[in-house]
Amino acid sequence: MERRVDLTCWFRYTTTMTTRIDKIIAEALDLPSPLRAFIAAKLLESLDVDGARELSPEWKEEIRKRCREIDEGTVHLAEADEVFARAYAKLT
C-alpha cells in the first residue's frame, strides 16, 4: 500500500517562515551598527548550551572595547587568511 504525505501544510509553513525570516533580516540590516551588534550578541547568547559559563565582566568589557574600536576605525582589521598565513610563516 502506497503511503502519500500531504506536504501542502509544510510548504505553506516553510514559505511563510522564509518570508518572515527575510523580513526580519532586512529590517535588522537597516538598523545602526550598534543595534545590529546587540541583536547579534543576543542571538549568539541564545545558542549557548546549558551549563555554559557566563562571560566575566572583564571579558564583556573587553568585547565592548574591541567593538567600539572597530566602530571608530581605530584598529586595523585583517582577513583571516592573511593572519593565518603570517602566523604559519612565523612558525616555519
N, C-alpha and C positions, 0 to 999 in steps of 0.2 A: 504494500500500500504506500503510495507516494504521499509524502507529507509536505504541504505548502505552508510557507510562512508569509503572513501579510506584513510587508515592510513599509506600508504607507504611513503608519503612525511613526515609525522610527525615522523615515525620511523627512516627514514634516517636522519632527523634533530636531533632527540634525540641522535642517535648513534654518529653522527658527533660531537655534542656538548659534549657528555660524553667523547669521545676520546680527544677532545681539552682540556677539563677541567682536565682530568687525566694527560695530558702532561704538562699543566701549573702548576699543583700541584707538579708533580715530579720535574720539573725544579726549582720551588720555594723552595722545600725542600733541594735541593742541594746547595742553597745559604748559605753564612755565617750567623750566628745568628743575627748580627745587621741588615743585609739587610732583613732577614725574619721578624724581628720585625718592620722595617719600612713599609714593604708591609702590614703586619697585621694591623698596625695603620691606614694606608691609607684606607684599606678595611673597617675597623670599622668606620672610619670617614664618609665613603660613605653611611653608614646605618643610619646616623643621620637624624632625621626628620626635616622638615622645621621648622624654628623658634627655633631650639635648640641653646642653648647658647654656644659660643666658650669657650674653656678652657682658663683660665687666664695663663699668662706667668709663674706665680709661680707654678701652678699645672703641667704645661708642664715640668718645670724643675724638679719638684718632681718625675714625671713619669720617666724622663730620668735618674735621680739619682737612683731610685729603679731598673730600668732595668740594669744599669751599675753594681750595687751591685750584682744582680743575675748573670750577665755575669762573674764577677770577683770572684764569690763564697764567698763573704764576708758576706753573710746573710744566715740564715738557713730557708729553705722553709719547710712548714709543709702541710700535706694533709688536705683538708678542713674538712673531717670527724673528724680528731684529734682536730683541732681548735674549731669546734663547740661543741665537746664532753667536752673539757676543759672549754669552756665558760659556757656551760649548768651546769656543775658540780659546778662552782663557784656561779651560781645563785640559786642553790638548797641547 
